[in-house]
Amino acid sequence: MRSNPHRFQSRTIPGDMCACAIWSAVTSAARHRFPSSTFKAASRGIPLAAALQKPASLGRDASPRRPRTVRGTVPAVSYRAAFTVLELVIVIGVLSILLAVVLPTIKTVHAAALRKKAQVGATALAQAAIRYKTEYGFWPGQLTRKDDLSVQLNNKIAKKDDMLHLIVCGPEDFTNDIKVDIDDPNILKINDNAVYQAFCTVGPSSGSARPLNPLNPKGIPFLKLVNEADFERVDYADPWGRPYRLIMGLHPRSTFTVKVKRGSTVIYEKPVSNTIAFAFSVGSVDPNSTNYIYSAGVR
């Protein structure tokens, strides 16, 4: 039997063709898994391991990818959530109603707090005056400082040799409207800070270099004052920054009535004796206000 020399040659694939077929299959599969830049790098002689290394700053793929769209379709547009005009009008209306309800309440509470604070301050002033008289035998303001070591009778007393019936302290428009039911009364009207000078604890105890106040030689802190270290500017005001009105009675045997007037109208009457002192604030900045705030114990 003759052997055919081309029997197996027709079924045998040459070695170089086999290698090309294997490389083509490998590269075809790799193109679907690795980016094209890897093969470009390999063709330039860059090692495959270095070409496959991921950049640290770009994550999985160093090359930016454009979003994939389908031809013939309109890309979806995303809208951010926002208020409509109607919703804004409703919100503004609700807030306006809430403010209209809450603001009057806040103002009322604030006004009540100020009135309470004014009453506490007036009570403290009246009690300080009574304590001062109990301690030194004179009402504050009845004496003034002559020098750093001595005192003298207040030179605003019209009748120095007669009995002093009343001391009133406050603005001039207040002291001029004071009327009492005594014939030819002797009234001391104080429009400066002489009362608060008597309370002042000027001296080493208050941190001042001045000597001790001769009107308060014991240095008793009768009242918490403003500018206490400054003898000329020492003051005590109500929560609205206005001065308190202080009335101190001096009549030794009888009680008389103090009438506070505005124009020709009597807005307040108070019986006063030698053992009584009271203070009040006129309240808010309304000049026509008659809703006065009196110290405790005044009806």
Secondary structure, DSSP 8 states (H G I E B T S, - for coil): ----TTTTGGG---HHHHHHHHHHHHHHHHHTTS-HHHHHHHHTT--HHHHH---TTTTT-SS-------TT------------HHHHHHHHHHHHHHHHHHHHHHHHHHHHHHHHHHHHHHHHHHHHHHHHHHHHSS-TTSEEESSSS-EEE-TT-S-TTS---EEEES-HHHHTTEEESSSS--EEEE-SSHHHHHH---SGGGT-SS---TTSTT----S--BSTT-TTT-B-B-TTS-B-EEEEE--SS--EEEEEEETTEEEEEEEE-TT-EEEEE--SS-TT----EE-TT--
